[in-house]
């Protein structure tokens, strides 16, 4: 990354060898790095144009958001957040002596906060001293021979100071995100985030909820939200980081609405910058490979790409063949028609290596998973996901998804589940048998009824045009379902009806019970039919019926408007 950058100067926090210095060096190895004792001095030098860029810590996995950073940047009117560097933070403890008991620990305030657990358990009696200028503090230790004073910093900085290492890597799993600040906005990359901060705003009930709603309704995912009180006015201000670039129409619309309608004060929102998005969590997946080039594969591929993943699409007519693609990816996704899935698994499952994952995007679980577990190695993860929406859906927010884990679902599977969860899918975790039984209720049976109803209309020569004039709002539900099934791809619904597994029990049970109630109706046994309905009502529960009736009334209202226009 750094080799492509022009020669520039970067202001950041010293000393040489500090983590900030290392981050600046990683960002641009050829840059001239100017070191300052604290962030105030860094920002002052940058604002005075003594350097081209500034680099400052903004977030740490142990201490959270840097308040000092957000306060300083709000005071700068010509500064843009351009880029990020995420660095592992390796803190060590050094002193003049290897044996002298430690009575005082010194370091930058953020380093001491990150080491809180270590200090509490190893040096509970030591005095803690936060220093802004570490160079000056170490010079004093050396000049006065303070052998009992320990210093916490990077190993490189401690060695540069000539101190003896007492303990290395005292804070495991420690990472810091550094912001790169420059004089101009960063261009769009396609995997971006934007940060904004409000001015201190007037107190109003629900203002934060109203602000967040502007992002939610546009399906903009928030990355970070911080609130703090302005020390002068004692009013709240909000720092918000979210996915998307300022050039995106929906991002601009959200900011415009928040500034002029929610806060209702021009200039109340300042865009700190748009920049390449960073993820503080470690992603184990780099590339997804799809077997199946249909609309649903393309739908998922597009959204995975928006999360920074690479995707490969293969199909019957693609130049890249599935067998060539499999070795190049961490996760293989099979997304083909239900009836073709077992054959695809048998053909390509054996080609997956240990530590790869197979994700099955399919609407049948029992047969498909048995096939997948039989035709893949023991070290291959296997997960089934049934998305209950089609490629016409704009987002997966509030859409249902059935996830069927196996004994071989692991970290790669969990990362895909996290992707679904992040985008708002409502996930149900099912066994293979539960999945197929519930799909019998929600897909197999309604589809079969719709097809049978159309056949009944045809057999009895009932013209479709006559249905509307003789329908109640309730009877229109089944007509709408029938129309939906017959106006889309027939292959999809034929595949649903032909699925195997526990779902067939629902069809068989329905047919059997339809025969029973038909006989009762033909015999005029109204009381017996009433008893059946009453028993059903008890089984379905009052809460369930109440919720469904509210949904039905909403549909009735909509249908009433449509019919009145006709």
C-alpha positions in Angstrom: 0.0 0.0 0.0 2.7 2.4 1.0 4.8 1.9 -2.1 2.1 3.6 -4.2 2.1 6.8 -2.2 4.0 9.9 -3.0 6.6 11.3 -0.6 4.7 13.0 2.2 5.2 14.0 5.8 3.1 12.6 8.6 2.6 14.0 12.1 1.9 11.5 14.8 2.7 10.6 18.5 6.2 9.7 19.5 8.6 8.3 20.5 10.3 6.5 17.6 9.3 2.9 17.8 5.9 3.7 19.3 2.8 2.0 17.9 1.7 5.3 16.2 5.1 5.6 14.7 4.9 2.0 13.4 1.4 2.7 12.0 2.7 5.7 10.1 5.6 3.7 8.8 3.3 0.9 7.6 1.0 3.4 5.9 3.8 5.0 4.0 7.3 3.6 4.4 8.8 6.4 2.4 7.1 9.2 4.4 8.9 11.7 6.6 7.5 11.1 10.1 7.4 14.0 12.5 6.9 12.9 16.1 5.1 14.9 18.8 4.6 14.2 22.5 0.8 14.2 22.4 -2.3 14.5 20.1 -2.8 18.2 20.8 0.7 18.9 19.4 0.0 16.6 16.4 -3.2 18.4 15.5 -1.6 21.8 16.0 1.2 21.0 13.6 -1.1 19.5 11.0 -3.5 22.5 11.2 -0.6 24.8 10.7 0.3 22.8 7.5 3.6 21.8 8.9 2.9 18.2 7.7 0.8 16.8 4.8 -1.0 14.2 6.9 -1.7 13.4 10.6 -2.2 9.9 12.1 -4.0 9.5 15.4 -5.5 6.5 17.4 -9.3 6.5 17.3 -10.3 3.1 18.7 -8.7 0.3 20.7 -10.2 -3.2 21.3 -9.6 -2.9 25.1 -10.3 0.8 25.9 -12.8 1.6 23.1 -13.2 5.0 21.4 -10.6 7.7 21.9 -12.4 10.7 23.3 -9.4 13.0 22.9 -9.4 12.3 19.2 -13.0 13.2 18.7 -12.7 16.5 20.6 -9.6 17.6 18.7 -11.0 16.8 15.2 -14.2 18.8 15.8 -12.1 21.9 16.2 -10.5 21.4 12.8 -12.5 22.8 9.9 -10.4 21.7 6.9 -9.5 18.1 7.9 -10.8 14.9 6.4 -10.6 11.4 7.6 -9.0 9.7 4.6 -7.9 6.2 5.6 -7.2 3.8 8.4 -4.5 1.5 9.7 -5.2 -1.3 12.1 -2.2 -2.4 14.2 -1.7 -5.2 16.7 -0.6 -3.5 19.9 2.3 -5.3 21.6 2.8 -3.7 25.0 5.8 -4.6 27.2 7.2 -3.6 30.5 10.7 -2.2 30.9 12.8 -0.6 33.6 16.4 0.2 34.5 16.8 -2.9 36.6 15.7 -6.5 35.9 15.3 -7.3 39.7 14.3 -4.1 41.5 10.7 -4.3 42.8 8.4 -2.1 40.7 6.8 0.7 42.9 5.6 3.0 40.1 4.4 2.3 36.5 4.5 5.1 33.9 3.1 5.3 30.4 0.8 7.1 28.1 -2.8 7.1 29.5 -4.1 4.9 26.8 -1.4 2.3 27.4 -2.1 2.2 31.1 -5.9 1.7 30.4 -5.2 -1.1 28.0 -3.0 -2.8 30.7 -5.5 -2.4 33.5 -6.1 -6.2 34.0 -2.3 -7.0 33.9 -1.5 -4.2 36.4 -4.2 -5.2 38.8 -3.1 -8.8 38.9 0.7 -8.4 38.8 1.4 -5.0 40.4 -1.7 -4.1 42.5 0.3 -1.9 44.9 2.2 0.1 42.2 1.5 3.8 41.7 0.3 4.6 38.2 1.5 7.8 36.6 0.1 8.9 33.2 2.6 10.9 31.2 2.0 13.0 28.1 5.7 13.2 27.1 7.2 9.7 27.4 10.7 10.9 26.2 10.9 13.3 29.1 9.6 10.7 31.7 12.3 8.1 30.6 15.0 10.8 30.7 14.1 11.6 34.3 14.2 7.9 35.2 17.6 7.5 33.8 19.0 10.8 35.2 17.7 10.0 38.7 18.4 6.2 38.6 14.8 5.3 39.4 15.2 1.6 39.2 11.8 0.9 40.7 9.9 2.8 38.0 8.6 0.7 35.2 7.6 2.0 31.8 4.9 0.5 29.6 5.3 0.9 25.8 6.2 -1.1 22.7 9.1 -3.4 22.9 10.8 -1.5 20.1 10.5 1.8 22.0 11.7 0.3 25.3 14.8 -1.1 23.6 15.4 2.2 21.9 15.4 3.8 25.4 17.9 1.3 26.6 15.6 -0.2 29.2 15.6 -3.8 30.4 12.6 -5.8 29.4 10.7 -7.1 32.4 7.7 -8.6 30.6 6.6 -9.0 27.0 3.2 -9.0 25.4 1.4 -8.1 28.6 -2.0 -7.4 26.9 -3.0 -10.2 24.5 -5.5 -9.7 21.6 -4.9 -5.9 21.6 -5.5 -3.9 18.5 -5.7 -0.2 17.7 -7.2 1.6 14.8 -5.4 4.7 13.6 -7.1 7.3 11.4 -5.2 9.0 8.6 -6.2 12.6 8.3 -5.6 14.8 5.2 -6.7 18.0 3.6 -9.0 16.5 1.0 -11.8 13.8 1.0 -10.9 10.3 -0.1 -12.4 8.8 -3.3 -15.0 6.1 -3.3 -13.6 2.5 -3.3 -16.9 0.5 -3.1 -16.1 -0.7 0.4 -16.4 2.5 2.4 -17.5 4.0 5.6 -18.4 7.6 6.6 -18.1 9.3 9.9 -20.1 12.4 11.0 -20.3 14.4 14.2 -23.0 16.7 15.3 -22.6 20.1 17.0 -23.9 20.2 20.6 -27.6 20.0 20.1 -30.7 21.0 22.0 -32.2 18.4 24.2 -35.4 16.9 22.8 -37.2 13.7 23.6 -36.5 11.0 21.0 -33.9 12.9 19.0 -31.4 10.0 19.0 -34.1 7.5 18.0 -35.2 9.9 15.1 -31.6 10.2 14.0 -31.0 6.4 14.0 -34.3 5.9 12.1 -32.9 7.8 9.2 -30.2 5.2 8.8 -32.5 2.2 9.5 -35.1 3.0 6.9 -32.4 3.3 4.3 -30.7 0.0 5.3 -27.5 1.8 6.3 -25.6 -0.2 8.8 -24.0 1.7 11.8 -20.5 0.8 12.7 -20.1 3.0 15.8 -22.1 5.5 17.9 -20.6 7.6 20.6 -22.2 10.4 22.7 -20.4 13.0 24.8 -21.3 16.2 26.6 -19.8 19.4 25.3 -17.8 20.8 28.2 -18.8 24.4 27.4 -22.5 24.1 26.7 -23.2 20.8 28.5 -25.2 19.7 25.5 -25.0 16.3 23.9 -23.3 15.7 20.6 -23.2 12.5 18.6 -20.4 10.8 16.7 -21.7 8.2 14.2 -19.8 6.0 11.8 -21.7 4.0 9.2 -21.3 2.0 6.1 -21.3 3.8 2.7 -19.6 6.7 1.0 -20.6 10.3 0.9 -21.1 10.0 -2.9 -23.9 7.4 -2.2 -27.4 9.0 -2.7 -28.9 7.3 0.3 -26.0 8.5 2.6 -26.4 12.1 1.4 -30.2 11.8 1.9 -29.7 10.5 5.5 -27.3 13.3 6.4 -29.5 16.0 4.7 -32.6 14.8 6.6 -30.8 14.6 10.0 -29.3 18.1 9.6 -32.4 20.0 8.2 -35.4 18.0 9.5 -34.3 16.1 12.7 -31.9 18.5 14.3 -33.3 21.3 12.1 -30.2 23.5 12.4 -28.1 24.2 9.2 -24.5 23.3 9.9 -25.4 21.0 12.8 -23.8 17.9 11.1 -20.2 17.8 10.1 -18.9 15.1 7.8 -15.5 14.0 9.1 -14.8 11.9 6.0 -15.5 8.9 3.9 -12.8 6.3 3.8 -12.1 2.6 3.0 -14.0 0.5 5.6 -12.1 -1.4 8.3 -13.2 -4.3 10.3 -11.7 -4.7 13.8 -12.7 -8.3 13.9 -10.6 -10.9 12.1 -12.2 -12.2 8.9 -11.3 -15.8 8.2 -13.0 -15.8 4.8 -11.5 -14.0 1.8 -13.4 -15.5 -1.1 -16.7 -17.2 -1.7 -17.2 -19.4 -4.8 -20.7 -20.0 -6.1 -21.8 -23.1 -8.0 -24.9 -21.9 -9.8 -25.1 -18.6 -11.7 -28.8 -17.9 -11.2 -30.3 -14.7 -9.8 -30.1 -15.8 -6.2 -26.3 -16.5 -6.5 -25.8 -13.1 -8.1 -27.9 -11.5 -5.3 -25.8 -13.0 -2.5 -22.6 -12.3 -4.4 -23.3 -8.6 -4.7 -24.0 -8.3 -1.0 -20.9 -10.3 0.0 -18.8 -8.0 -2.2 -20.2 -5.0 -0.3 -18.8 -6.6 2.8 -15.3 -6.7 1.3 -15.4 -10.4 0.2 -14.3 -11.6 -3.2 -16.7 -13.7 -5.1 -16.5 -16.1 -8.0 -19.5 -17.3 -10.0 -19.6 -20.6 -11.9 -22.4 -22.2 -13.9 -23.1 -24.4 -16.9 -21.9 -21.8 -19.4 -19.3 -19.9 -17.3 -15.7 -19.7 -18.6 -14.5 -20.6 -15.1 -15.5 -24.2 -14.2 -16.6 -25.2 -10.7 -13.7 -27.7 -10.4 -11.2 -24.9 -11.2 -12.9 -22.5 -8.7 -13.1 -24.8 -5.7 -9.3 -24.8 -4.8 -9.3 -20.9 -5.0 -11.9 -20.2 -2.3 -12.4 -20.7 1.4 -16.2 -21.2 1.0 -18.1 -23.0 -1.7 -21.8 -22.1 -2.0 -24.1 -24.4 -4.0 -27.1 -22.5 -5.2 -28.9 -24.5 -7.9 -32.5 -25.8 -8.2 -33.6 -28.1 -5.3 -33.8 -31.2 -7.4 -30.3 -30.6 -8.8 -28.6 -29.9 -5.5 -27.8 -33.5 -4.4 -26.2 -34.2 -7.8 -24.1 -31.1 -7.6 -23.0 -32.0 -4.1 -22.0 -35.6 -5.2 -20.0 -34.1 -8.1 -18.2 -31.2 -6.3 -18.3 -32.1 -2.6 -15.3 -34.5 -2.9 -13.2 -31.7 -4.4 -13.3 -29.6 -1.2 -10.2 -29.8 1.0 -9.9 -29.9 4.8 -10.7 -26.5 6.4 -12.9 -25.3 3.5 -16.7 -24.9 4.0 -19.7 -25.9 2.0 -22.8 -23.7 2.3 -26.0 -25.0 0.7 -28.5 -22.4 -0.3 -31.5 -24.7 -0.8 -35.0 -25.3 0.4 -34.7 -29.0 1.4 -32.6 -30.1 4.3 -32.8 -33.9 5.2 -31.8 -35.4 1.8 -29.3 -32.6 0.9 -27.4 -32.6 4.2 -27.2 -36.5 4.2 -25.6 -36.2 0.7 -23.3 -33.4 1.7 -22.0 -35.1 4.9 -21.4 -38.3 2.9 -19.6 -36.8 0.0 -17.3 -34.3 1.7 -14.2 -34.9 3.9 -14.5 -34.9 7.7 -12.6 -31.6 7.9 -15.0 -29.7 5.6 -17.6 -27.5 7.3 -21.2 -28.0 6.2 -24.0 -25.5 6.7 -27.5 -25.2 5.1 -29.2 -21.9 4.7 -32.7 -21.5 3.3 -33.4 -17.9 2.5 -37.2 -17.3 2.4 -37.0 -14.4 -0.1 -36.3 -14.1 -3.7 -33.9 -12.0 -5.8 -36.5 -9.3 -6.1 -35.9 -8.3 -2.5 -34.0 -5.1 -2.0 -32.5 -6.2 1.3 -32.7 -9.2 3.7 -33.8 -6.9 6.6 -36.7 -8.6 8.5 -36.8 -11.5 6.0 -36.9 -15.0 7.4 -34.0 -17.4 7.0 -33.8 -21.0 8.2 -30.3 -22.1 9.2 -29.5 -25.7 9.7 -26.2 -26.4 11.4 -24.4 -29.7 11.4 -21.8 -31.3 13.6 -19.3 -29.9 11.1 -20.4 -26.3 11.1 -17.5 -24.2 12.4 -15.9 -20.7 12.3 -16.4 -20.2 8.6 -20.1 -21.1 8.9 -20.4 -18.7 11.9 -19.0 -15.9 9.8 -21.6 -16.5 7.1 -24.3 -16.5 9.8 -22.9 -13.2 11.1 -23.3 -11.8 7.6 -27.0 -12.8 7.6 -27.5 -11.4 11.1 -25.8 -8.1 10.3 -28.0 -7.5 7.3 -31.2 -7.9 9.4 -32.3 -11.5 8.5 -34.6 -13.1 11.1 -32.8 -16.4 11.6 -34.4 -19.6 12.8 -32.1 -22.4 13.8 -33.7 -25.7 12.8 -32.8 -29.4 12.7 -33.1 -30.9 9.2 -36.4 -32.6 10.1 -37.8 -29.4 11.7 -36.8 -27.4 8.6 -38.5 -29.8 6.1 -41.7 -30.1 8.3 -42.0 -26.3 8.6 -41.4 -25.8 4.9 -44.3 -28.3 4.3 -46.5 -25.8 6.2 -45.1 -22.5 4.8 -44.3 -23.5 1.2 -45.3 -27.0 0.1 -48.9 -26.9 1.3 -49.8 -23.4 0.1 -48.2 -24.0 -3.3 -50.1 -27.3 -3.6 -53.4 -25.7 -2.6 -52.8 -22.9 -5.2 -52.1 -25.3 -8.0 -55.1 -27.5 -7.0 -57.4 -24.4 -6.8 -56.4 -23.3 -10.3 -57.2 -26.8 -11.6 -60.6 -26.7 -9.8 -61.4 -23.4 -11.6 -60.4 -24.9 -14.9 -62.3 -28.2 -14.3 -65.5 -26.3 -13.5 -65.1 -23.7 -16.4 -65.0 -20.8 -14.0 -63.7 -17.7 -15.8 -61.0 -15.9 -13.8 -62.7 -12.5 -14.5 -65.8 -13.7 -12.6 -63.9 -14.4 -9.4 -63.4 -10.8 -8.2 -67.1 -9.9 -8.4 -68.0 -12.9 -6.2 -65.2 -12.8 -3.7 -65.0 -11.7 -0.1 -61.9 -10.1 1.3 -61.1 -13.3 3.1 -61.5 -15.5 0.0 -59.2 -13.2 -1.9 -56.2 -14.4 0.1 -56.3 -17.8 -1.6 -56.9 -16.1 -5.0 -53.9 -13.8 -4.5 -51.7 -16.8 -3.5 -52.9 -18.7 -6.5 -52.1 -15.8 -8.8 -48.6 -15.3 -7.3 -47.7 -18.9 -7.8 -48.8 -18.9 -11.4 -47.3 -15.6 -12.4 -43.7 -16.6 -11.5 -41.2 -19.2 -12.5 -43.1 -22.5 -12.6 -39.9 -24.5 -12.0 -39.5 -22.9 -8.6 -42.9 -24.0 -7.4 -42.7 -27.4 -9.0 -39.4 -27.9 -7.1 -41.1 -26.9 -3.8 -43.9 -29.4 -4.3 -41.5 -32.2 -5.2 -39.3 -31.9 -2.1 -38.9 -35.0 0.0 -38.5 -35.3 3.8 -40.9 -34.4 6.6 -42.7 -31.8 4.6 -44.7 -34.6 2.8 -46.3 -35.4 6.1 -48.1 -32.0 6.0 -49.5 -32.7 2.6 -50.7 -36.2 3.5 -52.2 -35.0 6.7 -54.0 -32.1 5.0 -55.4 -34.4 2.3 -56.6 -36.9 4.9 -58.3 -34.1 7.0 -59.8 -32.5 3.9 -61.5 -35.8 3.2 -62.9 -36.0 6.8 -64.3 -32.5 6.8 -65.7 -32.9 3.3 -67.7 -36.0 4.5 -69.0 -34.1 7.5 -70.0 -31.2 5.4 -71.8 -33.3 2.9 -73.6 -35.1 5.7 -74.8 -31.7 7.1 -73.1 -32.3 10.5 -72.7 -28.7 11.4 -72.3 -29.3 15.1 -69.4 -31.7 14.5 -67.8 -29.1 12.2 -68.2 -26.4 14.9 -66.5 -28.7 17.4 -63.6 -29.2 15.1 -63.2 -25.4 14.7 -63.5 -24.8 18.4 -60.8 -27.5 19.1 -58.6 -25.9 16.5 -59.0 -22.5 18.0 -57.9 -23.8 21.4 -54.8 -25.4 19.8 -53.9 -22.3 17.9 -54.0 -20.1 21.0 -55.5 -16.7 21.6 -52.2 -14.8 21.2 -51.5 -16.4 17.8 -55.0 -15.6 16.5 -54.9 -12.0 17.8 -51.6 -11.3 16.0 -52.8 -12.9 12.8 -56.1 -11.0 12.9 -54.2 -7.7 13.1 -52.2 -8.7 10.1 -55.4 -9.8 8.3 -57.1 -6.5 9.1 -54.1 -4.6 7.6 -54.4 -6.7 4.4 -58.1 -6.1 4.3 -57.6 -2.4 4.5 -55.1 -2.5 1.6 -57.4 -4.8 -0.5 -60.3 -2.5 0.2 -58.4 0.4 -1.2 -57.4 -1.6 -4.3 -61.0 -2.8 -5.0 -62.5 0.7 -4.5 -60.1 2.0 -7.1 -61.1 -0.7 -9.5 
